[in-house]
């Protein structure tokens, strides 16, 4: 039986995760609104500048700054490449399709991670989780609906973003523990900034007003809030209890899409989203069960 203190920690972790997801959803909504006046390169570079500077000072503040040689380690660069693919693909899709749909497809990430871990790390995946993965990807197809009315070609870019996130997250698991988290975050933010700067010559430079500058600063802050509270949630509560609350981002995204952009998800989008969330939560539950079984000693039969 769990103690009241343990229950309180889990509830606090869940609250932190919900706050983090709200931060990410607000960040995405602001980025989407910037797509009306700025191009992809400008958004990536300017948001990246704000975020990179803030992350640098946070790393200094918390004693997590290390030698810059860590920034060019092969594994770190591999992780950065995944983040670059994910960021460019996701924001391009975000500029061109509903916020709720984009977020819903991205929620296939836990399913994709489980499948990729089975392939590349030989992690055992039972028939229950395999079935959940297949059903979850069917939910993704319902949201995307290829070949049917309402299909948006930019949906494919969200799947590319999921692939980039898989590269990023799997590489994170094998990074040396000597590299602090904020150093890893700094390397990613710096790389995204440089990618944005490299894109600008091909897309041009649009005028930036006071409103755009305020939005750029705000999106950087909300992005860091999201990352901070995700880390806090994982440190306070049990991962198996806290992780399902990640899906709160879908609720926030649909609410934000409705009020900020007048988006109204249709029944197919809602049904597909429900399938993705249900199978994702079930997969997380099964992973928790399997983990418990692996650390529980067998009964003494003597």
Backbone as CSV, one residue per row, in Angstrom:
resi,resn,N_x,N_y,N_z,CA_x,CA_y,CA_z,C_x,C_y,C_z
1,UNK,0.851,-1.198,0.000,0.000,0.000,0.000,0.886,1.247,0.000
2,UNK,0.526,2.211,-0.840,1.331,3.418,-0.945,1.083,4.345,0.239
3,UNK,2.137,4.992,0.717,1.998,5.964,1.787,1.384,7.244,1.242
4,UNK,0.859,8.062,2.164,0.252,9.325,1.738,1.292,10.235,1.093
5,UNK,2.547,10.158,1.587,3.608,10.969,0.991,3.906,10.557,-0.431
6,UNK,3.895,9.241,-0.684,4.167,8.748,-2.037,3.041,9.141,-2.985
7,UNK,1.808,9.032,-2.507,0.661,9.438,-3.330,0.742,10.924,-3.648
8,UNK,1.105,11.724,-2.638,1.220,13.168,-2.841,2.310,13.487,-3.869
9,UNK,3.417,12.762,-3.827,4.489,12.979,-4.806,4.023,12.638,-6.220
10,UNK,3.266,11.551,-6.347,2.756,11.184,-7.668,1.781,12.226,-8.202
11,UNK,0.919,12.727,-7.325,-0.035,13.756,-7.749,0.697,15.046,-8.128
12,UNK,1.729,15.364,-7.375,2.532,16.548,-7.706,3.230,16.347,-9.048
13,UNK,3.753,15.151,-9.283,4.385,14.843,-10.564,3.402,14.947,-11.714
14,UNK,2.177,14.457,-11.489,1.147,14.550,-12.527,0.814,16.004,-12.827
15,UNK,0.721,16.826,-11.769,0.446,18.252,-11.960,1.571,18.910,-12.751
16,UNK,2.816,18.590,-12.415,3.953,19.144,-13.153,3.892,18.749,-14.628
17,UNK,3.510,17.495,-14.897,3.441,17.039,-16.284,2.349,17.789,-17.043
18,UNK,1.212,18.010,-16.406,0.126,18.756,-17.051,0.571,20.189,-17.341
19,UNK,1.266,20.815,-16.382,1.784,22.172,-16.602,2.765,22.178,-17.771
20,UNK,3.619,21.168,-17.837,4.580,21.072,-18.940,3.866,20.969,-20.280
21,UNK,2.837,20.136,-20.336,2.106,19.959,-21.591,1.370,21.236,-21.987
22,UNK,0.874,21.970,-20.986,0.253,23.263,-21.286,1.291,24.215,-21.876
23,UNK,2.497,24.192,-21.319,3.572,25.031,-21.855,3.899,24.694,-23.295
24,UNK,3.997,23.397,-23.597,4.290,22.978,-24.972,3.161,23.363,-25.923
25,UNK,1.913,23.206,-25.464,0.773,23.531,-26.325,0.725,25.027,-26.631
26,UNK,0.967,25.857,-25.605,0.991,27.308,-25.825,2.136,27.673,-26.769
27,UNK,3.285,27.039,-26.573,4.421,27.272,-27.467,4.045,26.961,-28.914
28,UNK,3.410,25.814,-29.128,3.034,25.428,-30.495,2.031,26.406,-31.097
29,UNK,1.083,26.862,-30.276,0.078,27.804,-30.781,0.730,29.130,-31.191
30,UNK,1.671,29.597,-30.379,2.352,30.854,-30.713,3.182,30.687,-31.981
31,UNK,3.894,29.560,-32.079,4.699,29.299,-33.279,3.812,29.259,-34.516
32,UNK,2.664,28.608,-34.398,1.743,28.539,-35.534,1.281,29.935,-35.949
33,UNK,1.001,30.791,-34.975,0.561,32.149,-35.300,1.675,32.951,-35.972
34,UNK,2.920,32.650,-35.633,4.048,33.347,-36.264,4.191,32.977,-37.732
35,UNK,3.656,31.817,-38.102,3.736,31.387,-39.492,2.989,32.295,-40.449
36,UNK,2.114,33.148,-39.922,1.384,34.086,-40.783,2.254,35.254,-41.243
37,UNK,3.313,35.555,-40.492,4.134,36.736,-40.812,5.615,36.424,-41.018
38,UNK,6.107,35.350,-40.401,7.520,35.002,-40.513,7.680,33.666,-41.226
39,UNK,8.867,33.410,-41.763,9.108,32.122,-42.401,9.799,31.165,-41.429
40,UNK,9.958,29.922,-41.877,10.510,28.878,-41.011,11.888,29.251,-40.477
41,UNK,12.769,29.740,-41.346,14.123,30.078,-40.916,14.143,31.139,-39.838
42,UNK,13.302,32.165,-39.987,13.255,33.230,-38.984,12.782,32.700,-37.636
43,UNK,11.727,31.885,-37.658,11.189,31.350,-36.405,12.232,30.488,-35.702
44,UNK,12.880,29.594,-36.454,13.871,28.708,-35.849,15.054,29.496,-35.292
45,UNK,15.551,30.466,-36.052,16.730,31.198,-35.614,16.430,32.120,-34.434
46,UNK,15.348,32.893,-34.525,15.073,33.881,-33.481,14.626,33.216,-32.183
47,UNK,13.739,32.216,-32.285,13.357,31.490,-31.075,14.571,30.780,-30.488
48,UNK,15.394,30.227,-31.376,16.586,29.530,-30.917,17.564,30.441,-30.205
49,UNK,17.709,31.676,-30.690,18.609,32.625,-30.035,18.169,32.896,-28.602
50,UNK,16.875,33.194,-28.435,16.350,33.446,-27.091,16.567,32.222,-26.197
51,UNK,16.172,31.046,-26.704,16.247,29.827,-25.902,17.688,29.451,-25.579
52,UNK,18.580,29.565,-26.559,19.976,29.170,-26.348,20.636,30.031,-25.279
53,UNK,20.395,31.334,-25.328,20.972,32.228,-24.318,20.443,31.880,-22.928
54,UNK,19.126,31.653,-22.818,18.544,31.325,-21.515,19.069,29.988,-20.995
55,UNK,19.178,28.995,-21.875,19.677,27.680,-21.459,21.131,27.777,-21.008
56,UNK,21.916,28.594,-21.703,23.328,28.767,-21.324,23.440,29.300,-19.895
57,UNK,22.665,30.339,-19.584,22.741,30.917,-18.245,22.181,29.960,-17.193
58,UNK,21.158,29.174,-17.557,20.640,28.168,-16.623,21.693,27.098,-16.345
59,UNK,22.410,26.680,-17.392,23.465,25.680,-17.211,24.561,26.214,-16.294
60,UNK,24.906,27.488,-16.473,25.893,28.113,-15.589,25.369,28.199,-14.160
61,UNK,24.103,28.589,-14.037,23.498,28.781,-12.720,23.460,27.483,-11.924
62,UNK,23.112,26.378,-12.594,22.962,25.095,-11.906,24.231,24.236,-11.964
63,UNK,25.331,24.833,-12.410,26.594,24.115,-12.421,26.651,22.965,-13.404
64,UNK,25.901,23.066,-14.503,25.869,21.985,-15.484,26.638,22.323,-16.763
65,UNK,27.378,23.414,-16.744,28.157,23.749,-17.941,29.475,22.985,-17.912
66,UNK,29.787,22.352,-19.040,31.017,21.577,-19.159,31.800,22.027,-20.392
67,UNK,32.895,21.367,-20.662,33.740,21.706,-21.802,32.945,21.624,-23.108
68,UNK,33.136,22.591,-24.014,32.438,22.561,-25.309,32.733,21.316,-26.142
69,UNK,33.760,20.539,-25.767,34.060,19.329,-26.537,32.897,18.343,-26.497
70,UNK,32.081,18.426,-25.443,30.919,17.547,-25.366,29.931,17.826,-26.497
71,UNK,29.941,19.056,-27.006,28.966,19.444,-28.021,29.215,18.764,-29.357
72,UNK,30.432,18.291,-29.580,30.761,17.689,-30.879,31.032,16.192,-30.760
73,UNK,30.636,15.583,-29.662,30.758,14.133,-29.548,29.819,13.471,-30.552
74,UNK,30.225,12.358,-31.165,29.399,11.716,-32.203,27.970,11.427,-31.756
75,UNK,27.798,10.921,-30.540,26.448,10.605,-30.067,25.607,11.870,-29.889
76,UNK,26.242,12.927,-29.410,25.521,14.196,-29.247,25.093,14.724,-30.611
77,UNK,25.980,14.644,-31.595,25.650,15.103,-32.947,24.555,14.240,-33.566
78,UNK,24.561,12.951,-33.249,23.497,12.073,-33.737,22.154,12.477,-33.153
79,UNK,22.158,12.790,-31.849,20.921,13.242,-31.210,20.453,14.557,-31.813
80,UNK,21.391,15.457,-32.039,21.068,16.754,-32.635,20.451,16.576,-34.015
81,UNK,20.977,15.646,-34.811,20.428,15.426,-36.154,18.970,14.996,-36.087
82,UNK,18.645,14.139,-35.118,17.249,13.742,-34.946,16.366,14.918,-34.580
83,UNK,16.865,15.779,-33.687,16.100,16.963,-33.282,15.905,17.924,-34.441
84,UNK,16.913,18.090,-35.278,16.788,18.987,-36.430,15.716,18.487,-37.391
85,UNK,15.721,17.189,-37.660,14.697,16.600,-38.529,13.311,16.821,-37.934
86,UNK,13.190,16.533,-36.638,11.891,16.643,-35.976,11.389,18.084,-35.953
87,UNK,12.253,19.018,-35.587,11.837,20.414,-35.444,11.424,21.026,-36.772
88,UNK,12.261,20.870,-37.798,11.946,21.462,-39.103,10.676,20.862,-39.686
89,UNK,10.511,19.549,-39.561,9.329,18.882,-40.115,8.067,19.284,-39.364
90,UNK,8.152,19.288,-38.029,6.963,19.578,-37.229,6.492,21.014,-37.418
91,UNK,7.412,21.969,-37.388,6.999,23.372,-37.511,6.472,23.662,-38.912
92,UNK,7.071,23.059,-39.942,6.541,23.228,-41.298,5.114,22.707,-41.378
93,UNK,4.867,21.543,-40.783,3.508,20.999,-40.759,2.581,21.887,-39.943
94,UNK,3.090,22.400,-38.828,2.283,23.250,-37.949,1.815,24.508,-38.665
95,UNK,2.646,25.042,-39.540,2.273,26.226,-40.310,1.130,25.943,-41.285
96,UNK,0.940,24.675,-41.652,0.068,24.357,-42.781,-1.083,23.408,-42.472
97,UNK,-1.272,23.050,-41.213,-2.393,22.174,-40.872,-2.880,22.485,-39.464
98,UNK,-4.071,22.003,-39.093,-4.634,22.329,-37.779,-3.733,21.891,-36.628
99,UNK,-3.731,22.702,-35.577,-2.902,22.435,-34.406,-3.262,21.098,-33.762
100,UNK,-4.562,20.828,-33.629,-5.006,19.588,-32.996,-4.571,18.355,-33.770
101,UNK,-4.698,18.391,-35.091,-4.295,17.249,-35.918,-2.793,16.998,-35.812
102,UNK,-2.024,18.079,-35.886,-0.568,17.952,-35.799,-0.159,17.314,-34.481
103,UNK,-0.748,17.795,-33.397,-0.416,17.273,-32.073,-0.863,15.830,-31.924
104,UNK,-2.033,15.493,-32.473,-2.553,14.127,-32.365,-1.614,13.124,-33.021
105,UNK,-1.143,13.435,-34.218,-0.242,12.514,-34.921,1.065,12.362,-34.156
106,UNK,1.544,13.454,-33.575,2.810,13.410,-32.838,2.715,12.509,-31.605
107,UNK,1.489,12.278,-31.107,1.327,11.434,-29.924,1.586,9.961,-30.207
108,UNK,1.854,9.636,-31.471,2.259,8.262,-31.804,3.695,7.984,-31.382
109,UNK,4.395,8.996,-30.891,5.809,8.839,-30.545,6.065,7.716,-29.537
110,UNK,5.321,7.612,-28.409,5.601,6.501,-27.483,5.467,5.131,-28.139
111,UNK,4.499,4.982,-29.039,4.333,3.714,-29.745,5.530,3.453,-30.654
112,UNK,5.949,4.496,-31.379,7.095,4.351,-32.280,8.372,4.049,-31.495
113,UNK,8.518,4.658,-30.322,9.701,4.405,-29.497,9.741,2.959,-29.020
114,UNK,8.590,2.437,-28.602,8.534,1.045,-28.159,8.917,0.103,-29.289
115,UNK,8.380,0.363,-30.487,8.701,-0.475,-31.643,10.182,-0.369,-32.008
116,UNK,10.722,0.855,-32.001,12.126,1.055,-32.368,13.066,0.430,-31.342
117,UNK,12.709,0.511,-30.063,13.544,-0.093,-29.022,13.599,-1.608,-29.184
118,UNK,12.487,-2.199,-29.631,12.467,-3.642,-29.875,13.387,-4.013,-31.033
119,UNK,13.424,-3.166,-32.063,14.231,-3.459,-33.252,15.716,-3.205,-32.997
120,UNK,16.047,-2.053,-32.426,17.450,-1.642,-32.317,18.118,-2.056,-31.007
121,UNK,17.332,-2.195,-29.929,17.906,-2.574,-28.645,17.498,-3.976,-28.217
122,UNK,16.749,-4.670,-29.079,16.284,-6.037,-28.795,15.486,-6.114,-27.499
123,UNK,14.765,-5.038,-27.179,13.917,-5.072,-25.997,12.687,-5.934,-26.283
124,UNK,12.343,-6.836,-25.367,11.197,-7.719,-25.618,9.884,-6.945,-25.648
125,UNK,9.069,-7.237,-26.647,7.744,-6.627,-26.770,6.737,-7.754,-26.958
126,UNK,5.881,-7.947,-25.966,4.896,-9.021,-26.030,3.785,-8.727,-27.024
127,UNK,2.909,-9.712,-27.182,1.843,-9.561,-28.177,0.871,-8.453,-27.805
128,UNK,0.703,-8.191,-26.506,-0.237,-7.137,-26.104,0.252,-5.761,-26.561
129,UNK,1.523,-5.484,-26.291,2.065,-4.187,-26.712,2.177,-4.094,-28.230
130,UNK,2.506,-5.218,-28.872,2.567,-5.218,-30.333,1.199,-4.903,-30.925
131,UNK,0.151,-5.506,-30.347,-1.205,-5.220,-30.821,-1.562,-3.756,-30.586
132,UNK,-1.171,-3.225,-29.414,-1.457,-1.819,-29.112,-0.751,-0.898,-30.097
133,UNK,0.491,-1.235,-30.461,1.239,-0.417,-31.426,0.534,-0.404,-32.773
134,UNK,0.111,-1.578,-33.243,-0.556,-1.669,-34.545,-1.881,-0.911,-34.535
135,UNK,-2.645,-1.065,-33.453,-3.926,-0.351,-33.352,-3.680,1.155,-33.262
136,UNK,-2.648,1.543,-32.512,-2.323,2.963,-32.394,-1.956,3.584,-33.725
137,UNK,-1.173,2.869,-34.527,-0.820,3.397,-35.844,-2.030,3.421,-36.772
138,UNK,-2.984,2.517,-36.543,-4.244,2.597,-37.292,-4.978,3.886,-36.932
139,UNK,-4.905,4.275,-35.642,-5.485,5.548,-35.225,-4.817,6.724,-35.906
140,UNK,-3.491,6.641,-36.086,-2.767,7.689,-36.813,-3.281,7.796,-38.241
141,UNK,-3.500,6.652,-38.884,-4.001,6.656,-40.262,-5.408,7.255,-40.340
142,UNK,-6.196,7.061,-39.280,-7.538,7.656,-39.261,-7.433,9.180,-39.222
143,UNK,-6.482,9.692,-38.440,-6.292,11.145,-38.381,-5.767,11.670,-39.712
144,UNK,-4.802,10.948,-40.296,-4.202,11.395,-41.556,-5.135,11.169,-42.733
145,UNK,-5.849,10.000,-42.713,-6.764,9.545,-43.778,-6.186,9.716,-45.188
146,UNK,-5.079,9.036,-45.492,-4.475,9.159,-46.829,-5.428,8.716,-47.928
147,UNK,-5.490,9.500,-48.989,-6.330,9.167,-50.132,-7.780,9.556,-49.979
148,UNK,-8.144,10.076,-48.809,-9.538,10.446,-48.570,-9.668,11.961,-48.486
149,UNK,-10.928,12.422,-48.519,-11.190,13.853,-48.382,-10.708,14.321,-47.011
150,UNK,-10.052,15.447,-46.976,-9.511,15.965,-45.727,-8.049,15.624,-45.522
151,UNK,-7.480,14.826,-46.448,-6.054,14.491,-46.338,-5.199,15.731,-46.563
152,UNK,-4.207,15.911,-45.726,-3.271,17.032,-45.831,-1.873,16.454,-45.999
153,UNK,-1.221,16.784,-47.111,0.099,16.225,-47.400,1.098,16.533,-46.295
154,UNK,0.861,17.619,-45.564,1.788,17.984,-44.492,1.697,17.018,-43.308
155,UNK,0.643,16.183,-43.280,0.563,15.153,-42.242,1.758,14.215,-42.308
156,UNK,2.237,13.972,-43.524,3.395,13.092,-43.696,4.618,13.686,-42.997
157,UNK,4.719,15.020,-43.003,5.849,15.661,-42.332,5.812,15.430,-40.819
158,UNK,4.611,15.311,-40.252,4.529,15.021,-38.818,5.081,13.623,-38.540
159,UNK,4.811,12.683,-39.451,5.383,11.344,-39.300,6.908,11.389,-39.408
160,UNK,7.416,12.241,-40.300,8.870,12.438,-40.387,9.390,12.997,-39.059
161,UNK,8.623,13.918,-38.462,9.005,14.476,-37.160,9.041,13.392,-36.089
162,UNK,8.077,12.477,-36.126,8.074,11.356,-35.181,9.348,10.531,-35.351
163,UNK,9.731,10.284,-36.608,10.970,9.554,-36.860,12.183,10.276,-36.305
164,UNK,12.225,11.595,-36.464,13.322,12.378,-35.897,13.355,12.294,-34.380
165,UNK,12.179,12.329,-33.759,12.100,12.220,-32.297,12.574,10.852,-31.817
166,UNK,12.286,9.812,-32.594,12.752,8.470,-32.238,14.280,8.425,-32.236
167,UNK,14.896,8.996,-33.279,16.364,9.066,-33.324,16.892,9.822,-32.108
168,UNK,16.273,10.953,-31.817,16.701,11.782,-30.684,16.592,11.030,-29.363
169,UNK,15.434,10.422,-29.106,15.191,9.810,-27.803,15.981,8.518,-27.605
170,UNK,16.121,7.722,-28.659,16.916,6.501,-28.525,18.390,6.832,-28.314
171,UNK,18.864,7.877,-28.987,20.259,8.286,-28.797,20.477,8.832,-27.392
172,UNK,19.474,9.526,-26.855,19.582,10.068,-25.499,19.848,8.957,-24.490
173,UNK,19.266,7.792,-24.730,19.406,6.676,-23.795,20.835,6.151,-23.721
174,UNK,21.618,6.370,-24.768,22.978,5.823,-24.782,24.046,6.915,-24.659
175,UNK,23.626,8.126,-24.335,24.600,9.196,-24.109,25.334,8.962,-22.788
176,UNK,26.607,9.301,-22.712,27.345,9.157,-21.451,26.696,9.985,-20.341
177,UNK,26.621,9.416,-19.148,25.993,10.102,-18.025,26.775,11.339,-17.600
178,UNK,28.033,11.438,-18.024,28.844,12.593,-17.633,28.390,13.879,-18.317
179,UNK,27.559,13.771,-19.354,27.079,14.964,-20.052,25.806,15.451,-19.361
180,UNK,25.808,16.623,-18.734,24.612,17.123,-18.041,23.462,17.386,-19.012
181,UNK,22.243,17.286,-18.473,21.057,17.476,-19.300,20.993,18.836,-19.965
182,UNK,21.374,19.893,-19.237,21.304,21.238,-19.811,22.348,21.443,-20.909
183,UNK,23.470,20.711,-20.836,24.452,20.779,-21.928,23.877,20.154,-23.196
184,UNK,23.159,19.051,-23.020,22.519,18.393,-24.165,21.461,19.313,-24.764
185,UNK,20.661,19.929,-23.889,19.628,20.847,-24.358,20.250,22.042,-25.075
186,UNK,21.361,22.548,-24.543,22.054,23.676,-25.172,22.531,23.311,-26.575
187,UNK,23.120,22.132,-26.720,23.622,21.716,-28.035,22.491,21.636,-29.045
188,UNK,21.347,21.137,-28.598,20.194,21.019,-29.491,19.680,22.388,-29.899
189,UNK,19.518,23.272,-28.916,19.000,24.608,-29.195,19.937,25.383,-30.116
190,UNK,21.239,25.264,-29.879,22.216,25.949,-30.722,22.154,25.435,-32.160
191,UNK,22.025,24.119,-32.317,21.965,23.534,-33.659,20.719,23.992,-34.408
192,UNK,19.582,24.048,-33.711,18.343,24.517,-34.345,18.489,25.976,-34.770
193,UNK,19.136,26.778,-33.926,19.377,28.185,-34.266,20.205,28.312,-35.539
194,UNK,21.271,27.536,-35.625,22.142,27.581,-36.801,21.416,27.079,-38.049
195,UNK,20.554,26.066,-37.880,19.784,25.584,-39.020,18.851,26.677,-39.531
196,UNK,18.203,27.394,-38.608,17.339,28.496,-39.013,18.105,29.559,-39.772
197,UNK,19.304,29.884,-39.284,20.132,30.885,-39.965,20.521,30.422,-41.362
198,UNK,20.741,29.114,-41.525,21.118,28.577,-42.836,19.949,28.593,-43.817
199,UNK,18.726,28.513,-43.298,17.537,28.489,-44.159,17.170,29.888,-44.648
200,UNK,17.427,30.901,-43.838,16.985,32.271,-44.140,17.402,32.756,-45.526
201,UNK,18.644,32.540,-45.988,19.004,33.024,-47.335,18.116,32.475,-48.446
202,UNK,17.512,31.311,-48.234,16.654,30.708,-49.253,15.207,31.186,-49.146
203,UNK,14.824,31.694,-47.967,13.434,32.107,-47.759,13.270,33.617,-47.642
204,UNK,14.357,34.331,-47.482,14.261,35.778,-47.342,14.031,36.199,-45.904
205,UNK,13.891,37.513,-45.727,13.696,38.081,-44.392,12.442,38.937,-44.399
206,UNK,11.449,38.524,-43.623,10.210,39.287,-43.513,10.327,40.320,-42.392
207,UNK,9.662,41.470,-42.534,9.706,42.490,-41.472,9.180,41.929,-40.149
208,UNK,9.800,42.348,-39.060,9.414,41.872,-37.729,8.989,43.066,-36.887
209,UNK,7.747,43.037,-36.415,7.237,44.107,-35.573,7.335,43.760,-34.100
210,UNK,6.850,44.670,-33.269,6.919,44.471,-31.819,6.137,43.236,-31.384
211,UNK,4.991,43.003,-32.034,4.174,41.839,-31.672,4.940,40.547,-31.948
212,UNK,5.606,40.491,-33.100,6.370,39.284,-33.440,7.517,39.050,-32.453
213,UNK,8.201,40.138,-32.069,9.289,39.986,-31.099,8.756,39.463,-29.764
214,UNK,7.609,39.984,-29.347,7.009,39.523,-28.089,6.632,38.046,-28.171
215,UNK,6.093,37.643,-29.319,5.723,36.232,-29.494,6.950,35.328,-29.476
216,UNK,8.019,35.782,-30.116,9.250,34.986,-30.152,9.797,34.796,-28.737
217,UNK,9.811,35.875,-27.954,10.275,35.769,-26.566,9.367,34.843,-25.765
218,UNK,8.051,34.971,-25.975,7.094,34.153,-25.229,7.238,32.673,-25.561
219,UNK,7.399,32.372,-26.855,7.505,30.958,-27.232,8.771,30.333,-26.656
220,UNK,9.848,31.107,-26.550,11.077,30.593,-25.935,10.851,30.279,-24.463
221,UNK,10.148,31.176,-23.773,9.881,30.985,-22.345,8.992,29.769,-22.119
222,UNK,7.904,29.651,-22.894,6.991,28.520,-22.716,7.674,27.198,-23.057
223,UNK,8.585,27.223,-24.019,9.318,26.010,-24.369,10.189,25.550,-23.202
224,UNK,10.884,26.490,-22.575,11.737,26.147,-21.438,10.886,25.717,-20.245
225,UNK,9.735,26.371,-20.037,8.808,25.957,-18.972,8.405,24.498,-19.175
226,UNK,8.094,24.153,-20.423,7.712,22.780,-20.724,8.809,21.798,-20.369
227,UNK,10.032,22.082,-20.809,11.152,21.184,-20.525,11.421,21.086,-19.026
228,UNK,11.357,22.221,-18.331,11.650,22.232,-16.897,10.652,21.370,-16.124
229,UNK,9.361,21.523,-16.425,8.357,20.788,-15.667,8.291,19.316,-16.061
230,UNK,8.698,18.968,-17.282,8.806,17.548,-17.637,9.873,16.887,-16.770
231,UNK,11.023,17.540,-16.666,12.106,17.003,-15.840,11.667,16.919,-14.378
232,UNK,10.993,17.962,-13.887,10.525,17.971,-12.499,9.521,16.858,-12.251
233,UNK,8.623,16.635,-13.212,7.614,15.587,-13.070,8.264,14.215,-12.949
234,UNK,9.274,13.964,-13.779,9.935,12.664,-13.767,10.744,12.449,-12.489
235,UNK,11.208,13.529,-11.895,12.004,13.405,-10.673,11.136,13.241,-9.433
236,UNK,9.936,13.791,-9.460,9.078,13.765,-8.276,8.239,12.493,-8.213
237,UNK,7.586,12.145,-9.327,6.652,11.025,-9.326,7.197,9.792,-10.017
238,UNK,6.463,8.677,-9.872,6.802,7.450,-10.587,6.563,7.656,-12.077
239,UNK,7.517,7.221,-12.889,7.402,7.422,-14.333,6.140,6.757,-14.869
240,UNK,5.843,5.549,-14.393,4.662,4.841,-14.876,3.366,5.566,-14.565
241,UNK,3.333,6.301,-13.437,2.127,7.053,-13.075,2.059,8.377,-13.811
242,UNK,3.204,9.031,-13.944,3.245,10.393,-14.481,3.153,10.431,-16.004
243,UNK,3.797,9.478,-16.680,3.924,9.537,-18.143,2.602,9.665,-18.895
244,UNK,1.537,8.931,-18.518,0.285,9.073,-19.283,-0.277,10.489,-19.317
245,UNK,0.103,11.313,-18.356,-0.407,12.684,-18.341,0.210,13.538,-19.447
246,UNK,1.182,12.968,-20.179,1.706,13.654,-21.365,0.600,13.930,-22.378
247,UNK,-0.383,13.047,-22.415,-1.431,13.181,-23.423,-2.354,14.363,-23.163
248,UNK,-2.182,15.026,-22.019,-2.944,16.253,-21.766,-2.642,17.309,-22.814
249,UNK,-1.467,17.198,-23.466,-1.107,18.179,-24.491,-2.118,18.182,-25.626
250,UNK,-2.721,17.027,-25.897,-3.699,16.950,-26.983,-4.950,17.754,-26.647
251,UNK,-5.376,17.691,-25.388,-6.538,18.474,-24.954,-6.234,19.965,-25.066
252,UNK,-5.075,20.367,-24.565,-4.693,21.780,-24.642,-4.571,22.245,-26.088
253,UNK,-4.028,21.385,-26.948,-3.848,21.762,-28.353,-5.190,21.963,-29.044
254,UNK,-6.139,21.091,-28.767,-7.450,21.221,-29.408,-8.201,22.441,-28.878
255,UNK,-8.065,22.711,-27.580,-8.681,23.918,-27.021,-8.034,25.164,-27.624
256,UNK,-6.697,25.167,-27.691,-5.993,26.302,-28.280,-6.323,26.481,-29.743
257,UNK,-6.421,25.369,-30.473,-6.777,25.446,-31.886,-8.157,26.028,-32.098
258,UNK,-9.079,25.684,-31.202,-10.454,26.188,-31.321,-10.514,27.691,-31.055
259,UNK,-9.915,28.137,-29.952,-10.037,29.543,-29.570,-9.105,30.462,-30.367
260,UNK,-7.913,29.978,-30.719,-6.949,30.843,-31.405,-7.118,30.838,-32.916
261,UNK,-7.545,29.691,-33.471,-7.583,29.577,-34.929,-8.936,29.125,-35.474
262,UNK,-9.923,28.970,-34.590,-11.250,28.561,-35.040,-11.305,27.146,-35.584
263,UNK,-10.394,26.281,-35.134,-10.353,24.899,-35.623,-11.399,24.049,-34.904
264,UNK,-12.076,23.202,-35.672,-13.069,22.285,-35.109,-12.761,20.875,-35.608
265,UNK,-12.136,20.045,-34.777,-11.803,18.686,-35.210,-13.064,17.908,-35.590
266,UNK,-13.009,17.164,-36.697,-14.160,16.353,-37.089,-14.150,15.036,-36.316
267,UNK,-15.181,14.220,-36.545,-15.337,12.982,-35.784,-14.192,12.005,-36.037
268,UNK,-13.711,11.933,-37.280,-12.608,11.025,-37.581,-11.341,11.425,-36.822
269,UNK,-11.085,12.722,-36.761,-9.906,13.193,-36.026,-10.029,12.872,-34.545
270,UNK,-11.209,13.097,-33.978,-11.425,12.799,-32.564,-11.314,11.304,-32.289
271,UNK,-11.882,10.489,-33.192,-11.818,9.036,-33.013,-10.379,8.539,-33.111
272,UNK,-9.659,9.008,-34.120,-8.261,8.606,-34.265,-7.423,9.042,-33.083
273,UNK,-7.667,10.260,-32.590,-6.924,10.768,-31.433,-7.185,9.911,-30.200
274,UNK,-8.448,9.526,-30.010,-8.802,8.688,-28.863,-8.091,7.338,-28.931
275,UNK,-8.005,6.766,-30.132,-7.315,5.480,-30.304,-5.828,5.623,-29.995
276,UNK,-5.216,6.697,-30.486,-3.782,6.928,-30.241,-3.507,7.051,-28.746
277,UNK,-4.329,7.844,-28.054,-4.131,8.053,-26.622,-4.360,6.759,-25.850
278,UNK,-5.444,6.042,-26.168,-5.770,4.812,-25.444,-4.670,3.764,-25.597
279,UNK,-4.195,3.573,-26.818,-3.142,2.575,-27.033,-1.816,3.023,-26.433
280,UNK,-1.561,4.334,-26.452,-0.337,4.840,-25.836,-0.332,4.631,-24.333
281,UNK,-1.452,4.945,-23.682,-1.560,4.746,-22.234,-1.435,3.263,-21.896
282,UNK,-2.077,2.411,-22.700,-2.000,0.966,-22.451,-0.565,0.463,-22.613
283,UNK,0.133,0.955,-23.623,1.526,0.548,-23.830,2.389,0.943,-22.637
284,UNK,2.194,2.156,-22.125,2.936,2.592,-20.942,2.605,1.715,-19.739
285,UNK,1.326,1.347,-19.608,0.900,0.474,-18.502,1.574,-0.890,-18.597
286,UNK,1.578,-1.476,-19.808,2.190,-2.790,-19.986,3.695,-2.737,-19.727
287,UNK,4.338,-1.652,-20.137,5.771,-1.518,-19.869,6.036,-1.485,-18.367
288,UNK,5.148,-0.846,-17.632,5.301,-0.787,-16.177,5.121,-2.175,-15.569
289,UNK,4.125,-2.933,-16.066,3.881,-4.289,-15.565,5.078,-5.193,-15.842
290,UNK,5.584,-5.133,-17.079,6.729,-5.971,-17.453,7.955,-5.620,-16.612
291,UNK,8.149,-4.322,-16.370,9.297,-3.901,-15.558,9.177,-4.441,-14.139
292,UNK,7.979,-4.382,-13.561,7.780,-4.892,-12.202,8.054,-6.391,-12.137
293,UNK,7.590,-7.117,-13.167,7.803,-8.563,-13.189,9.281,-8.906,-13.304
294,UNK,10.033,-8.058,-14.019,11.454,-8.342,-14.232,12.282,-8.140,-12.972
295,UNK,11.789,-7.294,-12.038,12.561,-7.030,-10.819,11.992,-7.754,-9.606
296,UNK,10.874,-8.479,-9.781,10.284,-9.236,-8.685,10.921,-10.614,-8.623
297,UNK,11.529,-10.986,-7.505,12.183,-12.297,-7.429,11.153,-13.418,-7.488
298,UNK,11.515,-14.554,-8.072,10.582,-15.676,-8.136,10.295,-16.217,-6.748
299,UNK,9.124,-16.822,-6.536,8.780,-17.355,-5.215,9.698,-18.509,-4.830
300,UNK,9.964,-18.609,-3.555,10.801,-19.686,-3.034,9.992,-20.970,-2.985
301,UNK,10.427,-21.979,-3.743,9.683,-23.233,-3.829,10.299,-24.327,-2.951
302,UNK,11.293,-23.942,-2.162,11.946,-24.962,-1.327,11.068,-25.360,-0.149
